[in-house]
């Protein structure tokens, strides 16, 4: 469970530390940031994104420059995460970011959706010898193959793929959660979801499909100004999501039909199932008829499927109305 802080730090180190605290308190396994430079990431001639017009009155390059994570924060963020017992890592968007993240010993690297086609960046990250997570939003099969091949050329031995719908927020109808299983079957790697949908229901559904990883944006307050706050979870929602996913993981089970669990067997298996019950008093020595028997709860008597084997036998003892009939009685 990766709590994605993204750019929701608003270039405030105290806020970034508070986001780490929220992720740790929610029970997430990791907290993730993004290390990019607006100038290095976008051409100054890039048209503005329509979906960002409501949250930023700037060109794309300038907007991202205003949201950049100051790179001299990285040691402090890594140290604070360690003190809270949560894994810290980030998505690098350039060679310098790879170097700087490696210097603070992040245990894993993440490649964002739009960087999936940058095979040079992927290979450079893979050369660091750490696990690699690739988001594959908008990707076709061949593009995923290209990215995995670049990772392999860089020496990566552990790679995971995240299904993602690259809209902010993403409507449920385009999430295509079944693509996770397609990727698992096709590429033989762990799979999961990088989720930009609103609410908890889509990632909880992905958990029910057996995902291995989830990345979900969170914030302290959706009312904050910035590109990623409005579709992110607030702290109480993040806690609820992590708890829900843990419950779903526990609920998945083995898939085997292996009888009652230990907890069920303590009481419910014996008392709440049905068995053969006396429909009336049956004196000792009486030949038992169908009318003498009924099927009721509890279930520690002769099983219902054996009722016809009881009919025609002789009652060995007095059997009272509503007695649970057992084999030693006949």
C-alpha positions, 0 to 999 in steps of 0.5 A: 500500500503506497500512499502517494503524496505527489505534489501535495506538499505545496513546497512546505517542508512541514506539510511534507512531514505531516503527509508522512505522518498521515501515511504512517498513521494510516498503516500504509507500507510506503509514502511516495513523492515525485522528483522533477523539474518543470523546466526539464520535464516540459518544453516551454511551448507545451500547450496548457492542459484543459483539466488544470485550467481550474486549478492553475493560471499558468503555462504547464512548465511554470505550474510544475516549477511552482509545485516542484519538490525541493531536492534538498528536502530528500534526506530530511524526508527519508529520515523522517519516514524512517523515524515513523517506520514507513518506507520512503521513495519517489518517482524520478523524472530525470538523471539528477533525480535518480542520483539524488534518490539513490543517495538517500538509499530509497529501496525502490524506484517508480516510473510514472505513466508518461515516462513509460516510453522513455526507455533511456530513463528506465534503463538508467533507473534499472542500473541502480539494482533496485526493484522497479515499479512501472505505471502503464497508463495508456500503454499498449502491449508493445509499449509495456514490452519495450519498457520491460526490455529496457529494464532488463537491459539495465539489469532489473530483476524485480519489476512490477506493473501498475494499471492506471487510467491517466485522467485526474480524476479518472472515471470508473468506466475507464479503469479496466481493472481486469487488465491487471490479470492480463499483465500478470499472465502475459508478463509474469510479474506482480501487478497492481493499480495506480489509482486516480479515481475518486473515493475508495470503491475502485481500489477496494474492487482491485483488492478483490481481484488480487492486486499486489500493489496499490498507489493512491494519492492523498492530501491533508485537505482536498480544498488546498490549492494545487493540481493533485489535491482535488482527487486525493484522499483525506486522512480519514479516507486513507485510513479507511482504505488501508483498513478495507484493503487489509480486510479484503486481503484477509478475506481472500483465503485459499480458495479451497472448500475445506470445511469449517474454519476453527472459529466456525467449528467452535459453535456454528458448525455443530449448532446451526446446521441440521440433523435428524430430530425426533418428530414425536416420542419414540418408545424403546423397541419401536420400529421407526417410521418416516413420520417419527423423524424430522430435520431440524437444527442443531447439526450434531446428530445423524446427517439429513442425508442418512435419514432413510437409513434410520427409517425401519430400524428399532429404537434402542432407547426411549427417544423423546420428542425433539431429541437429536437422534444419534446412531447409538439410539437405534 
